[in-house]
């Protein structure tokens, strides 16, 4: 039986965070909502896994501060070089001014601790916008 486009199970969410506990928790939460989830500590690892699986993600959820001095904006941009998809950046601190400005057209931004209900609604809205406009948020 084919899955309807608005059913979360039809959607693959890539989660990038350098904290294994965050990856595990976010993966479990998203799966409980019916999403398919790919987790990775880096954008390179995410791209490699997507290539092996031959998959195209529908959405990116990425922490702002990553290991090795990288940040979520850099990770999202690298994935977007391969896939034009909506993205959500989660930060525990005050994001740089540039991130706040770019957010209006390029990214959703949420602050830690993330409320699961707000996260769920943000993901649904980002995916709905893509269906309505036929492009990323």
PyMOL CGO cylinders between C-alpha atoms (Angstrom):
from pymol import cmd
from pymol.cgo import CYLINDER

trace = [
    CYLINDER, 0.00, 0.00, 0.00, 1.61, 3.30, -1.05, 0.3, 1, 1, 1, 1, 1, 1,
    CYLINDER, 1.61, 3.30, -1.05, 2.24, 5.90, 1.63, 0.3, 1, 1, 1, 1, 1, 1,
    CYLINDER, 2.24, 5.90, 1.63, 0.48, 9.25, 1.23, 0.3, 1, 1, 1, 1, 1, 1,
    CYLINDER, 0.48, 9.25, 1.23, 2.83, 12.23, 0.81, 0.3, 1, 1, 1, 1, 1, 1,
    CYLINDER, 2.83, 12.23, 0.81, 1.68, 13.86, 4.04, 0.3, 1, 1, 1, 1, 1, 1,
    CYLINDER, 1.68, 13.86, 4.04, 2.23, 10.77, 6.17, 0.3, 1, 1, 1, 1, 1, 1,
    CYLINDER, 2.23, 10.77, 6.17, 5.46, 11.22, 8.18, 0.3, 1, 1, 1, 1, 1, 1,
    CYLINDER, 5.46, 11.22, 8.18, 6.66, 7.68, 7.40, 0.3, 1, 1, 1, 1, 1, 1,
    CYLINDER, 6.66, 7.68, 7.40, 7.10, 8.79, 3.82, 0.3, 1, 1, 1, 1, 1, 1,
    CYLINDER, 7.10, 8.79, 3.82, 9.59, 11.44, 5.00, 0.3, 1, 1, 1, 1, 1, 1,
    CYLINDER, 9.59, 11.44, 5.00, 13.28, 10.92, 5.74, 0.3, 1, 1, 1, 1, 1, 1,
    CYLINDER, 13.28, 10.92, 5.74, 14.76, 13.31, 8.30, 0.3, 1, 1, 1, 1, 1, 1,
    CYLINDER, 14.76, 13.31, 8.30, 18.54, 13.66, 8.61, 0.3, 1, 1, 1, 1, 1, 1,
    CYLINDER, 18.54, 13.66, 8.61, 19.66, 14.56, 12.14, 0.3, 1, 1, 1, 1, 1, 1,
    CYLINDER, 19.66, 14.56, 12.14, 23.21, 15.89, 12.61, 0.3, 1, 1, 1, 1, 1, 1,
    CYLINDER, 23.21, 15.89, 12.61, 24.64, 16.33, 16.09, 0.3, 1, 1, 1, 1, 1, 1,
    CYLINDER, 24.64, 16.33, 16.09, 28.00, 15.44, 17.61, 0.3, 1, 1, 1, 1, 1, 1,
    CYLINDER, 28.00, 15.44, 17.61, 26.39, 14.23, 20.85, 0.3, 1, 1, 1, 1, 1, 1,
    CYLINDER, 26.39, 14.23, 20.85, 25.42, 10.52, 20.60, 0.3, 1, 1, 1, 1, 1, 1,
    CYLINDER, 25.42, 10.52, 20.60, 22.78, 10.89, 23.33, 0.3, 1, 1, 1, 1, 1, 1,
    CYLINDER, 22.78, 10.89, 23.33, 21.09, 13.72, 21.44, 0.3, 1, 1, 1, 1, 1, 1,
    CYLINDER, 21.09, 13.72, 21.44, 21.14, 11.64, 18.25, 0.3, 1, 1, 1, 1, 1, 1,
    CYLINDER, 21.14, 11.64, 18.25, 19.57, 8.70, 20.06, 0.3, 1, 1, 1, 1, 1, 1,
    CYLINDER, 19.57, 8.70, 20.06, 16.91, 10.82, 21.74, 0.3, 1, 1, 1, 1, 1, 1,
    CYLINDER, 16.91, 10.82, 21.74, 15.99, 12.80, 18.62, 0.3, 1, 1, 1, 1, 1, 1,
    CYLINDER, 15.99, 12.80, 18.62, 15.91, 9.64, 16.54, 0.3, 1, 1, 1, 1, 1, 1,
    CYLINDER, 15.91, 9.64, 16.54, 13.54, 7.94, 18.97, 0.3, 1, 1, 1, 1, 1, 1,
    CYLINDER, 13.54, 7.94, 18.97, 11.28, 10.98, 19.13, 0.3, 1, 1, 1, 1, 1, 1,
    CYLINDER, 11.28, 10.98, 19.13, 11.08, 11.40, 15.35, 0.3, 1, 1, 1, 1, 1, 1,
    CYLINDER, 11.08, 11.40, 15.35, 10.50, 7.69, 14.82, 0.3, 1, 1, 1, 1, 1, 1,
    CYLINDER, 10.50, 7.69, 14.82, 7.69, 7.76, 17.38, 0.3, 1, 1, 1, 1, 1, 1,
    CYLINDER, 7.69, 7.76, 17.38, 6.03, 10.36, 15.15, 0.3, 1, 1, 1, 1, 1, 1,
    CYLINDER, 6.03, 10.36, 15.15, 6.39, 8.09, 12.12, 0.3, 1, 1, 1, 1, 1, 1,
    CYLINDER, 6.39, 8.09, 12.12, 9.41, 9.62, 10.39, 0.3, 1, 1, 1, 1, 1, 1,
    CYLINDER, 9.41, 9.62, 10.39, 12.27, 7.64, 8.93, 0.3, 1, 1, 1, 1, 1, 1,
    CYLINDER, 12.27, 7.64, 8.93, 15.50, 8.91, 10.50, 0.3, 1, 1, 1, 1, 1, 1,
    CYLINDER, 15.50, 8.91, 10.50, 19.15, 8.94, 9.53, 0.3, 1, 1, 1, 1, 1, 1,
    CYLINDER, 19.15, 8.94, 9.53, 21.51, 10.17, 12.25, 0.3, 1, 1, 1, 1, 1, 1,
    CYLINDER, 21.51, 10.17, 12.25, 25.10, 11.30, 11.84, 0.3, 1, 1, 1, 1, 1, 1,
    CYLINDER, 25.10, 11.30, 11.84, 27.75, 13.14, 13.82, 0.3, 1, 1, 1, 1, 1, 1,
    CYLINDER, 27.75, 13.14, 13.82, 28.85, 15.10, 10.73, 0.3, 1, 1, 1, 1, 1, 1,
    CYLINDER, 28.85, 15.10, 10.73, 27.46, 16.21, 7.41, 0.3, 1, 1, 1, 1, 1, 1,
    CYLINDER, 27.46, 16.21, 7.41, 30.09, 14.10, 5.62, 0.3, 1, 1, 1, 1, 1, 1,
    CYLINDER, 30.09, 14.10, 5.62, 28.87, 10.99, 7.43, 0.3, 1, 1, 1, 1, 1, 1,
    CYLINDER, 28.87, 10.99, 7.43, 25.27, 11.84, 6.57, 0.3, 1, 1, 1, 1, 1, 1,
    CYLINDER, 25.27, 11.84, 6.57, 26.10, 12.33, 2.88, 0.3, 1, 1, 1, 1, 1, 1,
    CYLINDER, 26.10, 12.33, 2.88, 28.05, 9.07, 2.77, 0.3, 1, 1, 1, 1, 1, 1,
    CYLINDER, 28.05, 9.07, 2.77, 25.17, 7.10, 4.31, 0.3, 1, 1, 1, 1, 1, 1,
    CYLINDER, 25.17, 7.10, 4.31, 22.64, 8.73, 1.97, 0.3, 1, 1, 1, 1, 1, 1,
    CYLINDER, 22.64, 8.73, 1.97, 24.83, 7.83, -1.02, 0.3, 1, 1, 1, 1, 1, 1,
    CYLINDER, 24.83, 7.83, -1.02, 25.14, 4.20, 0.09, 0.3, 1, 1, 1, 1, 1, 1,
    CYLINDER, 25.14, 4.20, 0.09, 21.39, 3.96, 0.65, 0.3, 1, 1, 1, 1, 1, 1,
    CYLINDER, 21.39, 3.96, 0.65, 20.55, 5.84, -2.54, 0.3, 1, 1, 1, 1, 1, 1,
    CYLINDER, 20.55, 5.84, -2.54, 18.19, 8.04, -0.54, 0.3, 1, 1, 1, 1, 1, 1,
    CYLINDER, 18.19, 8.04, -0.54, 17.11, 11.66, -0.77, 0.3, 1, 1, 1, 1, 1, 1,
    CYLINDER, 17.11, 11.66, -0.77, 16.24, 13.30, 2.58, 0.3, 1, 1, 1, 1, 1, 1,
    CYLINDER, 16.24, 13.30, 2.58, 13.17, 15.48, 3.04, 0.3, 1, 1, 1, 1, 1, 1,
    CYLINDER, 13.17, 15.48, 3.04, 14.39, 17.57, 5.95, 0.3, 1, 1, 1, 1, 1, 1,
    CYLINDER, 14.39, 17.57, 5.95, 17.53, 18.32, 7.97, 0.3, 1, 1, 1, 1, 1, 1,
    CYLINDER, 17.53, 18.32, 7.97, 17.61, 18.83, 11.74, 0.3, 1, 1, 1, 1, 1, 1,
    CYLINDER, 17.61, 18.83, 11.74, 21.03, 20.01, 12.85, 0.3, 1, 1, 1, 1, 1, 1,
    CYLINDER, 21.03, 20.01, 12.85, 22.64, 21.25, 16.04, 0.3, 1, 1, 1, 1, 1, 1,
    CYLINDER, 22.64, 21.25, 16.04, 24.33, 24.64, 15.66, 0.3, 1, 1, 1, 1, 1, 1,
    CYLINDER, 24.33, 24.64, 15.66, 27.58, 23.79, 17.46, 0.3, 1, 1, 1, 1, 1, 1,
    CYLINDER, 27.58, 23.79, 17.46, 29.34, 20.78, 16.02, 0.3, 1, 1, 1, 1, 1, 1,
    CYLINDER, 29.34, 20.78, 16.02, 32.72, 19.16, 16.68, 0.3, 1, 1, 1, 1, 1, 1,
    CYLINDER, 32.72, 19.16, 16.68, 35.85, 20.39, 14.97, 0.3, 1, 1, 1, 1, 1, 1,
    CYLINDER, 35.85, 20.39, 14.97, 34.76, 24.03, 14.96, 0.3, 1, 1, 1, 1, 1, 1,
    CYLINDER, 34.76, 24.03, 14.96, 32.01, 23.34, 12.43, 0.3, 1, 1, 1, 1, 1, 1,
    CYLINDER, 32.01, 23.34, 12.43, 28.54, 24.78, 12.81, 0.3, 1, 1, 1, 1, 1, 1,
    CYLINDER, 28.54, 24.78, 12.81, 25.05, 23.82, 11.73, 0.3, 1, 1, 1, 1, 1, 1,
    CYLINDER, 25.05, 23.82, 11.73, 24.89, 26.40, 8.96, 0.3, 1, 1, 1, 1, 1, 1,
    CYLINDER, 24.89, 26.40, 8.96, 27.99, 24.91, 7.32, 0.3, 1, 1, 1, 1, 1, 1,
    CYLINDER, 27.99, 24.91, 7.32, 26.59, 21.40, 7.69, 0.3, 1, 1, 1, 1, 1, 1,
    CYLINDER, 26.59, 21.40, 7.69, 23.22, 22.35, 6.22, 0.3, 1, 1, 1, 1, 1, 1,
    CYLINDER, 23.22, 22.35, 6.22, 24.83, 24.17, 3.29, 0.3, 1, 1, 1, 1, 1, 1,
    CYLINDER, 24.83, 24.17, 3.29, 26.97, 21.13, 2.48, 0.3, 1, 1, 1, 1, 1, 1,
    CYLINDER, 26.97, 21.13, 2.48, 23.91, 18.88, 2.44, 0.3, 1, 1, 1, 1, 1, 1,
    CYLINDER, 23.91, 18.88, 2.44, 22.01, 21.45, 0.41, 0.3, 1, 1, 1, 1, 1, 1,
    CYLINDER, 22.01, 21.45, 0.41, 24.75, 21.33, -2.21, 0.3, 1, 1, 1, 1, 1, 1,
    CYLINDER, 24.75, 21.33, -2.21, 23.47, 17.81, -2.82, 0.3, 1, 1, 1, 1, 1, 1,
    CYLINDER, 23.47, 17.81, -2.82, 19.78, 18.25, -1.90, 0.3, 1, 1, 1, 1, 1, 1,
    CYLINDER, 19.78, 18.25, -1.90, 17.62, 21.40, -1.83, 0.3, 1, 1, 1, 1, 1, 1,
    CYLINDER, 17.62, 21.40, -1.83, 15.57, 20.65, 1.27, 0.3, 1, 1, 1, 1, 1, 1,
    CYLINDER, 15.57, 20.65, 1.27, 14.24, 22.53, 4.29, 0.3, 1, 1, 1, 1, 1, 1,
    CYLINDER, 14.24, 22.53, 4.29, 16.38, 22.72, 7.40, 0.3, 1, 1, 1, 1, 1, 1,
    CYLINDER, 16.38, 22.72, 7.40, 16.01, 23.30, 11.11, 0.3, 1, 1, 1, 1, 1, 1,
    CYLINDER, 16.01, 23.30, 11.11, 18.95, 24.45, 13.22, 0.3, 1, 1, 1, 1, 1, 1,
    CYLINDER, 18.95, 24.45, 13.22, 18.81, 23.93, 16.97, 0.3, 1, 1, 1, 1, 1, 1,
    CYLINDER, 18.81, 23.93, 16.97, 21.01, 26.01, 19.23, 0.3, 1, 1, 1, 1, 1, 1,
    CYLINDER, 21.01, 26.01, 19.23, 21.69, 26.05, 22.94, 0.3, 1, 1, 1, 1, 1, 1,
    CYLINDER, 21.69, 26.05, 22.94, 23.19, 29.53, 22.90, 0.3, 1, 1, 1, 1, 1, 1,
    CYLINDER, 23.19, 29.53, 22.90, 22.61, 32.86, 21.29, 0.3, 1, 1, 1, 1, 1, 1,
    CYLINDER, 22.61, 32.86, 21.29, 23.13, 32.38, 17.57, 0.3, 1, 1, 1, 1, 1, 1,
    CYLINDER, 23.13, 32.38, 17.57, 25.25, 34.83, 15.61, 0.3, 1, 1, 1, 1, 1, 1,
    CYLINDER, 25.25, 34.83, 15.61, 23.34, 37.76, 14.09, 0.3, 1, 1, 1, 1, 1, 1,
    CYLINDER, 23.34, 37.76, 14.09, 23.90, 36.41, 10.58, 0.3, 1, 1, 1, 1, 1, 1,
    CYLINDER, 23.90, 36.41, 10.58, 22.07, 33.22, 11.47, 0.3, 1, 1, 1, 1, 1, 1,
    CYLINDER, 22.07, 33.22, 11.47, 19.09, 35.17, 12.77, 0.3, 1, 1, 1, 1, 1, 1,
    CYLINDER, 19.09, 35.17, 12.77, 18.93, 37.16, 9.51, 0.3, 1, 1, 1, 1, 1, 1,
    CYLINDER, 18.93, 37.16, 9.51, 19.28, 34.14, 7.20, 0.3, 1, 1, 1, 1, 1, 1,
    CYLINDER, 19.28, 34.14, 7.20, 16.68, 32.25, 9.16, 0.3, 1, 1, 1, 1, 1, 1,
    CYLINDER, 16.68, 32.25, 9.16, 13.85, 34.24, 7.63, 0.3, 1, 1, 1, 1, 1, 1,
    CYLINDER, 13.85, 34.24, 7.63, 14.38, 32.59, 4.27, 0.3, 1, 1, 1, 1, 1, 1,
    CYLINDER, 14.38, 32.59, 4.27, 16.82, 29.71, 4.65, 0.3, 1, 1, 1, 1, 1, 1,
    CYLINDER, 16.82, 29.71, 4.65, 16.36, 27.96, 8.01, 0.3, 1, 1, 1, 1, 1, 1,
    CYLINDER, 16.36, 27.96, 8.01, 14.01, 27.42, 10.86, 0.3, 1, 1, 1, 1, 1, 1,
    CYLINDER, 14.01, 27.42, 10.86, 15.69, 28.12, 14.19, 0.3, 1, 1, 1, 1, 1, 1,
    CYLINDER, 15.69, 28.12, 14.19, 14.81, 26.62, 17.58, 0.3, 1, 1, 1, 1, 1, 1,
    CYLINDER, 14.81, 26.62, 17.58, 16.45, 27.09, 20.97, 0.3, 1, 1, 1, 1, 1, 1,
    CYLINDER, 16.45, 27.09, 20.97, 17.31, 24.34, 23.44, 0.3, 1, 1, 1, 1, 1, 1,
    CYLINDER, 17.31, 24.34, 23.44, 15.66, 22.88, 25.32, 0.3, 1, 1, 1, 1, 1, 1,
    CYLINDER, 15.66, 22.88, 25.32, 13.36, 22.09, 22.43, 0.3, 1, 1, 1, 1, 1, 1,
    CYLINDER, 13.36, 22.09, 22.43, 9.73, 21.47, 23.28, 0.3, 1, 1, 1, 1, 1, 1,
    CYLINDER, 9.73, 21.47, 23.28, 8.69, 18.25, 21.50, 0.3, 1, 1, 1, 1, 1, 1,
    CYLINDER, 8.69, 18.25, 21.50, 5.28, 19.64, 20.55, 0.3, 1, 1, 1, 1, 1, 1,
    CYLINDER, 5.28, 19.64, 20.55, 6.85, 22.75, 19.01, 0.3, 1, 1, 1, 1, 1, 1,
    CYLINDER, 6.85, 22.75, 19.01, 9.43, 20.58, 17.22, 0.3, 1, 1, 1, 1, 1, 1,
    CYLINDER, 9.43, 20.58, 17.22, 6.72, 18.34, 15.79, 0.3, 1, 1, 1, 1, 1, 1,
    CYLINDER, 6.72, 18.34, 15.79, 4.73, 21.33, 14.52, 0.3, 1, 1, 1, 1, 1, 1,
    CYLINDER, 4.73, 21.33, 14.52, 7.83, 23.01, 13.05, 0.3, 1, 1, 1, 1, 1, 1,
    CYLINDER, 7.83, 23.01, 13.05, 8.73, 19.86, 11.12, 0.3, 1, 1, 1, 1, 1, 1,
    CYLINDER, 8.73, 19.86, 11.12, 5.19, 19.46, 9.81, 0.3, 1, 1, 1, 1, 1, 1,
    CYLINDER, 5.19, 19.46, 9.81, 5.00, 23.11, 8.72, 0.3, 1, 1, 1, 1, 1, 1,
    CYLINDER, 5.00, 23.11, 8.72, 8.39, 22.97, 6.95, 0.3, 1, 1, 1, 1, 1, 1,
    CYLINDER, 8.39, 22.97, 6.95, 7.31, 19.89, 5.01, 0.3, 1, 1, 1, 1, 1, 1,
    CYLINDER, 7.31, 19.89, 5.01, 3.92, 21.44, 4.17, 0.3, 1, 1, 1, 1, 1, 1,
    CYLINDER, 3.92, 21.44, 4.17, 5.60, 24.57, 2.80, 0.3, 1, 1, 1, 1, 1, 1,
    CYLINDER, 5.60, 24.57, 2.80, 7.70, 22.42, 0.49, 0.3, 1, 1, 1, 1, 1, 1,
    CYLINDER, 7.70, 22.42, 0.49, 4.59, 20.70, -0.87, 0.3, 1, 1, 1, 1, 1, 1,
    CYLINDER, 4.59, 20.70, -0.87, 2.78, 24.03, -1.40, 0.3, 1, 1, 1, 1, 1, 1,
    CYLINDER, 2.78, 24.03, -1.40, 5.67, 25.83, -3.08, 0.3, 1, 1, 1, 1, 1, 1,
    CYLINDER, 5.67, 25.83, -3.08, 7.42, 22.88, -4.65, 0.3, 1, 1, 1, 1, 1, 1,
    CYLINDER, 7.42, 22.88, -4.65, 10.74, 24.05, -3.18, 0.3, 1, 1, 1, 1, 1, 1,
    CYLINDER, 10.74, 24.05, -3.18, 12.60, 24.32, 0.11, 0.3, 1, 1, 1, 1, 1, 1,
    CYLINDER, 12.60, 24.32, 0.11, 11.87, 26.77, 2.90, 0.3, 1, 1, 1, 1, 1, 1,
]
cmd.load_cgo(trace, "trace")
